[in-house]
């Protein structure tokens, strides 16, 4: 059996539960990506893309004939979104590393940017919920939409270097854990639970790095 066939068929059996190994491996890649992101390493982005590709096949259950015969369209769609935004983040962090030596310099979002995050999170969820419901995504559909929109905003915030992006992940994980448990994606639910604690640590690490940065120099204004 070749590696691709094994990856699509291999399952971990715990009691009467069947968990795909590609769900486990995909989440491990996601964790490694998060660790790299906390340390502001450029390699975090391509590692995350590999995990996204694996999880995309997991959440389209009826397409890829997984043990769970449901489609989480928000979860699947966010993997595609992750890949697109990760390419942007990869390029942005490589450019930043060439200038500063690290992938990105953490910055606090402005109040305007924070307001945008809140409005986009709530408004995007409201707009996508009927769309996902029409596509027969798993109920409660609003939770699937919330996870999709939050993941998009968090990944974009990470690419921009906003410290607050970690808190968006906390909001995503709080909704994601019960949704994934109810849908039978136990490996992903466990990883979401772990991510919830990890993202809080990441927030404080980035906040500490931001506080340690020297204040920007002000140029005195010459008297008229």
N, C-alpha and C positions, 0 to 999 in steps of 0.2 A: 504494500500500500504506500503510495507516495505521500509526501508531507501535506499537500493540499487536501487530499482525500481524508487523511487522518484528522486534519484540523477541522474539517467540516463535520465529521462524524463522531469524533471522540467526546465522551461524556463522563462526568464524575457522578456516580450514583451514591446518594446518601439516603438510606431508607427507601421511601417511595419517590424521592425527588431526583430528577435528572437535570444536571447542570452542564451546559456545553463548556468544554475547555476553552473555546475561543472567546466565550464571555469572560471567563476568568483571566485569560491571557490579555484580552483587550483592556480590562480594568487595571491589570498590573502595569501595562504600558501607560495608561492614564495616570496612575500613581507616580510612576517614574517621571512623567512629564511635569506633574505638579511639584515634585521635589526639585527638578531642574528649574522650574519657574520661580520657586521660592529663592533659589540661589542665583537667579537671573542668568542662567546659562542658555546660550543660543540653541544648543542641541535639544532642549526641551521640546521645541516645536516639531521637528521631524519625528521624534519618538511618539509624540502625541498623535500625529497623523496615522501612524501604523495602528495604534489602538483604536482610532476612529474607524478605520476601514474594517477592522474585525468586528466591532460592535454594531456597525451598520448592518452586517449580515445577521446579527443576533436579533435585533429589534424588528426586523421585517420577518416575523415568524412564519407567516403563511407563504411568503415568497421563497424562503430558504429552508422550509420544512424543519423548523426547530422544534424542540420538545414543547415549547409554549406556542400554541396555535393562534396567538393574538398579534396584532400589529400595534406597536406604539409609534405612531407616525411622528410625534414630537421628538421622541428619543432618536428615531432613525433620521429624521430631518436634521436634527442638530449635529449628527455626525458629519453630514455633508457640509453644513455650515461651519463646523469646526475646521474641516480641511481647508475651506476657502479662507477663513479668517486667519488660520494658522500660517498659511503662505504669506499673508500680509504681515503678521507678527514676526515671522522668520526673517523676512527682508528688513523690516524696521529694526529689529534687534541686532542684526548683522551690521547695519549701518551705524547704529549707536555704539556697538563694540569697537568699530574701527575708529570712532572719535574719542570714546571715553574708557575703553578697555573692559567694560561690562555690557551685558545685553541691553540694559535700560536703566535709567536713573529714576527711582520711584518719586512720584509727585502726588500731592493731594489734588483731587479734582476740585474745580471751582464750584461755587454754589450753583451757577448756571448749569454746569455739567451734571451735578448731583440731581438737580431738578429734572433734567433730561432723562436721567436713568430711571427715576421714579415714574415719570409720565410714560416713558417707553415701556417699562415693565408692566404697568397696569393696563395701558392702552393696547399694547401688543397682545397681551393675553386675551383681552376682550375681543379683539379683532380676529385672532386665530382660532379661538374656541369653536365658533360655528363652522369654520373651514375644516378643522380636524374632525368635528362631529359628522359633517357631510361625507368625509372620507372614511368614516367608521373606525376612527381611532378608539382606543380602549378608554372606558369611563373610570374616573371622572375626567372628561376631556379637558376641562379648564386646567387641571394639574399638569397634563401633558403639554398644553400650550404655555403655561407658566415656566416649566422647565426649559422649553425651547427658547423662549424670549430671554429668560435669565441667563442661559448659557451663551447666547449670542452677545449680550451686553457684557458678561464677565470676560469672555475671550477677547472682545474688543478693548475692554478696559485694561486687560493684561498687556496687550500689544502697545497700548498708549502709555503704560506705566503708572496707571492710577492705583494708589494704595487701596482705594475702596472696592476694587474688583473682587477682593477676597470676601467681602461681606455679601456681595451679590451671590457668590457660590454658597454661602451659608443659607441664604433664602431659597436657593434652588434645592439644596440637599434636604431642607426641612420638609419640602413637599415631595421630593423624589423618593425618599425612603418608603413611606407608606404606599405610594403608587406602585413601586416596583415589587414590593412584597405581595400586594394584592394581585399583580399580574403574573407572579411566579418567577420573576427574575431575581433569585435570591442572592446570587453572587454580586450583581450590580447593586442591590439594596444594601448589602453589607459594606461594599466599597463606598457607597454614598454616606453611610453612617460614619465610616472612618474619615472620609473627606470632610465631613462637618467639623470634626475636631481639628483636622489638619489645616483647614482653611482659616480657622481662628488663629492658629499658630503663625501661619503665613502672613496674616494681617499684622500681627504685632512685630514680626521680623521686618517686614517692609516699612512699617511705621517707624521702627527704631533706625533703620537705614536712612529714612528721610530726615529724621531729626538730627542725625549725625552729619548731614551734608552742610557745608558752609553756606551761610546766607549770601545771596547774590550781592555783589558790590554795587553800590549806588554811585552814580556819577554826579558830582556836585554841579549845580546850575550856576553859571557865572552871573554875577550881578549885572543888571542892565546899566 
